[in-house]
């Protein structure tokens, strides 16, 4: 752990919280809320959530906390000041909404999550549909002609405007107070977190991948699971005798 003052960036699902069959099925335990408050205070506010969820959903999940937050893979960002910034336009997804909704409705087990700025097709409850779902999504993207991209995650296919990602969100935070001048630390678990790992590595920070040591990753370090993340955060908080 760097001795210098740190800026801490945390993914949510699969990192702070176990992944549930449906996004709405997760909840934040009280001890984690208390731990995040303690770390935020010790870091003088240099703590941010960096998630695929939208900011409003994260606020509801972590209520009553209102942390600095990057949502929808960097398309939304709330600064420490409370100001918000949004990248991308919802209307570029309009041609895909009805086809994706119809596809999900006609395939039991699929769940379509409309985040406004992005759409996520979950197949966790129907893993046998992964290939068919990916063919459907890639065909829609090819035919749309819009500036969209496909993000593959754990049992989910997500369509979003190009440009923003977790790495660009972290870089933007690092240009602002109270993050500026600190060593960035990012903990994430999924392929959608690799952009964040790359940015943190470039900035001389600490990148940590959650999960078994299989597959390629740009992260420099590993933690086994969410429980290990909680243990790491507890130790991190106790060791922050100075920020």
Phi and psi in degrees as a GROMACS rama.xvg file:
@    title "Ramachandran Plot"
@    xaxis  label "Phi"
@    yaxis  label "Psi"
@TYPE xy
-59.4428  142.095  UNK-2
-79.1909  -21.3103  UNK-3
-71.4878  162.006  UNK-4
-57.2575  135.461  UNK-5
-109.06  157.64  UNK-6
-118.727  124.248  UNK-7
-107.302  126.182  UNK-8
-119.521  129.451  UNK-9
-128.659  125.164  UNK-10
-70.363  165.992  UNK-11
-108.554  -73.7928  UNK-12
-71.4873  124.624  UNK-13
86.7304  -4.75341  UNK-14
-122.487  -67.2772  UNK-15
-82.568  -33.0218  UNK-16
-130.158  145.908  UNK-17
-63.3818  147.515  UNK-18
-74.6483  130.582  UNK-19
-103.553  162.182  UNK-20
-55.3178  -35.2725  UNK-21
-128.038  142.402  UNK-22
-54.5989  -33.6295  UNK-23
-76.9671  -4.3534  UNK-24
-87.453  -3.41757  UNK-25
-90.7212  157.322  UNK-26
-145.004  155.56  UNK-27
-99.0493  120.507  UNK-28
-68.7959  148.607  UNK-29
-56.1459  -36.2192  UNK-30
-63.5886  -31.8704  UNK-31
-72.2833  -38.8971  UNK-32
-59.2713  -45.6558  UNK-33
-63.6412  -40.071  UNK-34
-65.0838  -41.7308  UNK-35
-66.2472  -38.7118  UNK-36
-61.2255  -44.181  UNK-37
-62.5542  -44.7034  UNK-38
-66.5735  -42.1408  UNK-39
-57.9612  -42.7577  UNK-40
-65.7478  -43.1458  UNK-41
-67.0614  -29.128  UNK-42
-95.2765  12.1201  UNK-43
53.2611  39.212  UNK-44
92.8722  -4.51768  UNK-45
-83.7111  58.725  UNK-46
-135.743  132.858  UNK-47
-143.061  143.738  UNK-48
-85.2233  138.431  UNK-49
-131.474  104.019  UNK-50
-138.286  163.671  UNK-51
-80.7228  -16.8123  UNK-52
-71.4173  158.502  UNK-53
-78.0677  160.255  UNK-54
-62.4064  -42.7748  UNK-55
-60.6414  -39.7704  UNK-56
-66.9621  -39.5452  UNK-57
-65.8495  -39.2139  UNK-58
-60.8936  -43.4203  UNK-59
-65.7332  -39.212  UNK-60
-67.7814  -40.3257  UNK-61
-102.468  13.9  UNK-62
-54.672  137.896  UNK-63
-93.0628  9.89568  UNK-64
-69.3645  150.066  UNK-65
-136.342  82.9322  UNK-66
-86.7263  162.391  UNK-67
-58.9888  136.548  UNK-68
-147.984  137.224  UNK-69
-112.968  121.948  UNK-70
-115.511  164.674  UNK-71
51.013  49.3563  UNK-72
55.3841  40.7069  UNK-73
93.8074  -5.47311  UNK-74
-72.6594  -25.564  UNK-75
-116.8  144.715  UNK-76
-152.366  125.467  UNK-77
-106.617  119.375  UNK-78
-73.8953  168.563  UNK-79
-60.3606  -28.8352  UNK-80
-70.6591  -14.9214  UNK-81
98.7066  -13.3375  UNK-82
-68.0556  148.523  UNK-83
-117.276  149.366  UNK-84
-131.831  140.555  UNK-85
-130.806  133.753  UNK-86
-115.303  145.727  UNK-87
88.4669  159.949  UNK-88
-123.268  137.2  UNK-89
-63.5514  -30.3164  UNK-90
-68.2274  -18.8598  UNK-91
-68.8668  -18.6098  UNK-92
-90.5763  -7.61992  UNK-93
-55.0498  -43.6164  UNK-94
-65.0925  -18.2274  UNK-95
-94.9637  -17.7501  UNK-96
-61.8415  -52.1294  UNK-97
-66.5557  -45.8586  UNK-98
-60.6316  -40.8305  UNK-99
-67.7204  -39.6642  UNK-100
-63.8984  -43.6446  UNK-101
-63.938  -39.5332  UNK-102
-64.1752  -44.5973  UNK-103
-64.7951  -40.8812  UNK-104
-66.1549  -31.3838  UNK-105
-88.4173  -1.08293  UNK-106
-127.653  93.0661  UNK-107
-54.1668  136.086  UNK-108
104.302  -22.4702  UNK-109
-82.3195  146.39  UNK-110
-130.13  121.984  UNK-111
-99.5807  122.728  UNK-112
-109.606  113.539  UNK-113
-95.5968  111.984  UNK-114
-98.01  8.4241  UNK-115
83.8987  -65.4497  UNK-116
-88.371  -7.6634  UNK-117
-154.659  161.361  UNK-118
-131.346  131.238  UNK-119
-119.006  125.361  UNK-120
-103.563  107.82  UNK-121
-91.9895  133.895  UNK-122
-124.504  23.4802  UNK-123
-59.1502  -35.0574  UNK-124
-90.9173  1.69602  UNK-125
-148.206  63.8462  UNK-126
-60.7556  -22.1685  UNK-127
-68.8051  -12.8841  UNK-128
-94.1729  5.22364  UNK-129
-56.4828  -51.0769  UNK-130
-63.9316  -43.243  UNK-131
-64.8703  -40.48  UNK-132
-64.3766  -41.4825  UNK-133
-67.0154  -38.6013  UNK-134
-61.7634  -42.0202  UNK-135
-61.9821  -48.0815  UNK-136
-66.0628  -45.4494  UNK-137
-65.515  -34.7103  UNK-138
-65.3312  -43.2022  UNK-139
-62.1788  -41.0566  UNK-140
-65.4739  -42.0402  UNK-141
-63.0214  -38.2524  UNK-142
-86.1064  -14.7006  UNK-143
-74.3992  -33.9737  UNK-144
70.5842  5.34411  UNK-145
-91.0337  165.699  UNK-146
-83.4966  68.1219  UNK-147
-117.077  160.776  UNK-148
-140.208  159.46  UNK-149
-103.282  127.281  UNK-150
-108.867  120.808  UNK-151
-93.7374  129.142  UNK-152
-127.001  -163.87  UNK-153
-73.7802  103.548  UNK-154
61.047  33.088  UNK-155
-150.654  144.499  UNK-156
-118.459  123.727  UNK-157
-122.969  131.9  UNK-158
-106.499  129.186  UNK-159
-149.407  161.004  UNK-160
-62.4282  147.555  UNK-161
-72.0008  161.374  UNK-162
114.779  -64.9347  UNK-163
-84.7471  147.085  UNK-164
-155.671  -178.204  UNK-165
-64.9756  -29.7828  UNK-166
-68.652  -43.6537  UNK-167
-65.8452  -34.4634  UNK-168
-65.4252  -45.2398  UNK-169
-62.7663  -42.6599  UNK-170
-61.2052  -39.2043  UNK-171
-65.6262  -43.7617  UNK-172
-58.7713  -40.7108  UNK-173
-68.3494  -13.3942  UNK-174
-89.2053  -1.25156  UNK-175
-123.779  157.015  UNK-176
-74.4904  146.351  UNK-177
-92.3433  12.7257  UNK-178
-82.3766  -29.8257  UNK-179
-57.1257  136.6  UNK-180
84.3256  -0.72557  UNK-181
-101.362  166.722  UNK-182
-87.1056  119.119  UNK-183
-76.407  139.153  UNK-184
-127.092  125.708  UNK-185
-128.165  129.611  UNK-186
-117.824  124.701  UNK-187
-150.056  171.866  UNK-188
-127.179  -12.3695  UNK-189
-120.87  171.017  UNK-190
-64.277  -26.1149  UNK-191
-69.9348  -11.5002  UNK-192
-91.4371  -7.14652  UNK-193
-62.9229  -34.3852  UNK-194
-61.4339  -38.3533  UNK-195
-66.7942  -42.6225  UNK-196
-59.5194  -43.7116  UNK-197
-61.6296  -43.5447  UNK-198
-64.3822  -46.1576  UNK-199
-63.0596  -40.5758  UNK-200
-61.8193  -43.2704  UNK-201
-62.4761  -32.452  UNK-202
-87.9856  7.04196  UNK-203
77.7926  25.6406  UNK-204
-99.5059  -159.118  UNK-205
-119.566  120.299  UNK-206
-111.01  131.88  UNK-207
-131.531  123.191  UNK-208
-99.7467  132.651  UNK-209
-97.0171  129.199  UNK-210
129.876  175.586  UNK-211
-59.3151  152.879  UNK-212
-80.7342  63.8751  UNK-213
-131.463  147.583  UNK-214
83.93  160.717  UNK-215
-81.2365  145.467  UNK-216
-152.227  153.598  UNK-217
-88.2232  -5.79628  UNK-218
-70.1753  144.535  UNK-219
-87.3229  -22.0246  UNK-220
-134.242  167.043  UNK-221
-131.133  146.873  UNK-222
-128.281  144.526  UNK-223
-68.2122  -45.996  UNK-224
-161.467  -173.694  UNK-225
-61.8368  -37.6453  UNK-226
-62.2369  -38.1347  UNK-227
-66.8368  -34.8475  UNK-228
-63.5039  -44.6517  UNK-229
-60.6763  -41.7263  UNK-230
-64.0162  -40.8352  UNK-231
-63.9308  -43.4454  UNK-232
-64.9551  -38.0756  UNK-233
-62.153  -44.624  UNK-234
-67.5525  -39.4924  UNK-235
-58.035  -45.1801  UNK-236
-63.5078  -43.6684  UNK-237
-67.0687  -30.9573  UNK-238
-82.721  -10.8585  UNK-239
-81.253  63.9893  UNK-240
-70.9743  -16.6678  UNK-241
-145.455  154.862  UNK-242
